[in-house]
Amino acid sequence: MQINDKSGITEYVADSNRYNTMQYNRCGKSGVLLPAISLGLWHNFGFVDNQNNAREILRTAFDLGITHFDLANNYGPPYGSAEENFGMLYKKDFKPYRDELFIASKAGYDMWPGPYGNLGSRKYIMASIDQSLKRMGLDYVDIFYHHRPDPDTPLEETMVALADIVRQGKALYVGISNYQPKETAEAATLLKELRVPFILHQARYSIFDRWVEDGLLDTLDDKGVGCIAFSPLAQGMLTNKYVNGIPEDSRAAKNFTYLDKKQVEANLEKIKNLAALADKRGQKLSQMAIAWLLNRPAVSSVLVGASSSGQLRENVKALDNLDFSKEEMDIIHANS
Ligand SMILES: NC(=O)c1ccc[n+]([C@@H]2O[C@H](COP(=O)([O-])OP(=O)(O)OC[C@H]3O[C@@H](n4cnc5c(N)ncnc54)[C@H](OP(=O)(O)O)[C@@H]3O)[C@@H](O)[C@H]2O)c1
């Protein structure tokens, strides 16, 4: 019998050198070490995306020592499809490595219709973790986050739901995301009373978005909680991608994304200045943007997205030059 399929997907065996170059940082005052660079599956892993590409990105990540994969119930599109695709690829490639992986999911945004598929009620959160585990084919996630604060649900209700998820063995640690400093401190107090390991706050943080410096990082330091910085490349603006215009296959040119051409155009001058500085440092802009974040003691990990394995390889090279002179810092701050 002749086999005509020559597409060449091979069985995955992780690179035996995978732990040689990645740096691992402690999350706050916990026992958990995270890779300096983690991978997020918000974009590029849904049913609308190319599955071979997604598989290659995941394999590349793990081969580079990236042990932390970040998901959420609503990543796709459609909602849930990133978890479902991840589950399928996990089963094919990563199952033997489960104890080497730190896998995250979240609930807090719009997920299913009706009054119980959004925000912060116990009803929503308890159902969502079960759905996420089922989609990913996992017995537990390593960390489960409340994805955003819900002003209308008592914080205690949401935090007790997170605690119960840990007690039920469905998550090992808990985190929160997009909470302001005051809400973060309140959550930390409640979770401490409940004796639940609250180890991470996932916050948007980049050269272009420094809101966390206005109180949140101090609160996290005070509570012994780590910060994992999401959208560190400002969704691609802090890369060399847009220096000469907006490529057709970029996030800014696509529909159903949260980056549009106007945002890129408004930041173009700063992007060019920063790219020139990165060039002088012998780096790509993406590498400098990641190195700048890793320079901040509060940051446990930088959570990047990637639309190709090549981008991820490039980004991990940020670790080759993490030092900045005062003059370089001044230029970055002038272009923040
Ligand atoms: N907690 C929350 O509320 C929240 C919100 C947002 C994100 N997140 C998490 O954070 C993760 C990362 O967010 P993000 O995707 O916005 O991060 P990002 O790292 O700021 O942007 C990633 C995008 O930048 C472009 N890129 C990356 N490396 C590049 C390179 N070397 N050269 C050129 N372009 C490059 C790619 O876009 P192209 O498609 O244009 O190539 C890529 O998809 C998400 O996946 C998710 O896990 C969490």
The ligand as an SDF file (V2000), in Angstrom:
LIG
                    3D

 48 52  0  0  0  0  0  0  0  0999 V2000
   -5.3970   38.6210   31.8000 N   0  0  0  0  0  0  0  0  0  0  0  0
   -5.8150   39.3040   30.7710 C   0  0  0  0  0  0  0  0  0  0  0  0
   -6.8050   40.0530   30.8300 O   0  0  0  0  0  0  0  0  0  0  0  0
   -5.0610   39.1710   29.4750 C   0  0  0  0  0  0  0  0  0  0  0  0
   -5.3130   40.0600   28.4140 C   0  0  0  0  0  0  0  0  0  0  0  0
   -4.5410   39.9270   27.2520 C   0  0  0  0  0  0  0  0  0  0  0  0
   -3.5600   38.9350   27.1740 C   0  0  0  0  0  0  0  0  0  0  0  0
   -3.3830   38.0810   28.2150 N   0  0  0  0  0  0  0  0  0  0  0  0
   -2.3890   36.9780   28.1470 C   0  0  0  0  0  0  0  0  0  0  0  0
   -1.1510   37.4990   27.6980 O   0  0  0  0  0  0  0  0  0  0  0  0
   -0.7210   36.7890   26.5260 C   0  0  0  0  0  0  0  0  0  0  0  0
    0.0820   37.6820   25.6460 C   0  0  0  0  0  0  0  0  0  0  0  0
   -0.7070   38.7880   25.2260 O   0  0  0  0  0  0  0  0  0  0  0  0
   -0.4730   39.3910   23.7880 P   0  0  0  0  0  0  0  0  0  0  0  0
   -0.6630   38.3200   22.7690 O   0  0  0  0  0  0  0  0  0  0  0  0
   -1.2420   40.6430   23.6830 O   0  0  0  0  0  0  0  0  0  0  0  0
    1.1160   39.7040   23.9340 O   0  0  0  0  0  0  0  0  0  0  0  0
    2.2190   40.4660   23.1350 P   0  0  0  0  0  0  0  0  0  0  0  0
    3.4280   39.6290   23.3820 O   0  0  0  0  0  0  0  0  0  0  0  0
    2.2230   41.8970   23.5610 O   0  0  0  0  0  0  0  0  0  0  0  0
    1.8080   40.4270   21.5950 O   0  0  0  0  0  0  0  0  0  0  0  0
    1.9420   39.2310   20.8650 C   0  0  0  0  0  0  0  0  0  0  0  0
    1.8790   39.5350   19.3810 C   0  0  0  0  0  0  0  0  0  0  0  0
    2.9730   40.3790   18.9950 O   0  0  0  0  0  0  0  0  0  0  0  0
    3.4850   39.9650   17.7510 C   0  0  0  0  0  0  0  0  0  0  0  0
    4.8760   39.4950   17.9570 N   0  0  0  0  0  0  0  0  0  0  0  0
    5.3630   38.7360   18.9820 C   0  0  0  0  0  0  0  0  0  0  0  0
    6.6870   38.5510   18.8440 N   0  0  0  0  0  0  0  0  0  0  0  0
    7.0530   39.1960   17.7200 C   0  0  0  0  0  0  0  0  0  0  0  0
    8.2840   39.3520   17.0560 C   0  0  0  0  0  0  0  0  0  0  0  0
    9.4060   38.8290   17.5340 N   0  0  0  0  0  0  0  0  0  0  0  0
    8.3020   40.0880   15.9050 N   0  0  0  0  0  0  0  0  0  0  0  0
    7.1840   40.6460   15.4170 C   0  0  0  0  0  0  0  0  0  0  0  0
    5.9590   40.5120   16.0040 N   0  0  0  0  0  0  0  0  0  0  0  0
    5.9060   39.7920   17.1520 C   0  0  0  0  0  0  0  0  0  0  0  0
    2.5680   38.8550   17.2430 C   0  0  0  0  0  0  0  0  0  0  0  0
    1.4970   39.4580   16.5420 O   0  0  0  0  0  0  0  0  0  0  0  0
    1.1540   39.2060   14.9870 P   0  0  0  0  0  0  0  0  0  0  0  0
   -0.0640   38.3720   14.9950 O   0  0  0  0  0  0  0  0  0  0  0  0
    0.9120   40.5810   14.4640 O   0  0  0  0  0  0  0  0  0  0  0  0
    2.3430   38.5040   14.3840 O   0  0  0  0  0  0  0  0  0  0  0  0
    2.0460   38.2760   18.5420 C   0  0  0  0  0  0  0  0  0  0  0  0
    0.8610   37.5470   18.4260 O   0  0  0  0  0  0  0  0  0  0  0  0
   -2.0350   36.2840   25.9260 C   0  0  0  0  0  0  0  0  0  0  0  0
   -1.8410   35.2110   25.0340 O   0  0  0  0  0  0  0  0  0  0  0  0
   -2.7800   35.8970   27.1680 C   0  0  0  0  0  0  0  0  0  0  0  0
   -2.3300   34.6380   27.6230 O   0  0  0  0  0  0  0  0  0  0  0  0
   -4.0910   38.1970   29.3590 C   0  0  0  0  0  0  0  0  0  0  0  0
  1  2  1  0
  2  3  2  0
  2  4  1  0
  4  5  1  0
  4 48  2  0
  5  6  2  0
  6  7  1  0
  7  8  2  0
  8  9  1  0
  8 48  1  0
  9 10  1  0
  9 46  1  0
 10 11  1  0
 11 12  1  0
 11 44  1  0
 12 13  1  0
 13 14  1  0
 14 15  2  0
 14 16  1  0
 14 17  1  0
 17 18  1  0
 18 19  2  0
 18 20  1  0
 18 21  1  0
 21 22  1  0
 22 23  1  0
 23 24  1  0
 23 42  1  0
 24 25  1  0
 25 26  1  0
 25 36  1  0
 26 27  1  0
 26 35  1  0
 27 28  2  0
 28 29  1  0
 29 30  1  0
 29 35  2  0
 30 31  1  0
 30 32  2  0
 32 33  1  0
 33 34  2  0
 34 35  1  0
 36 37  1  0
 36 42  1  0
 37 38  1  0
 38 39  2  0
 38 40  1  0
 38 41  1  0
 42 43  1  0
 44 45  1  0
 44 46  1  0
 46 47  1  0
M  CHG  2   8   1  16  -1
M  END
$$$$
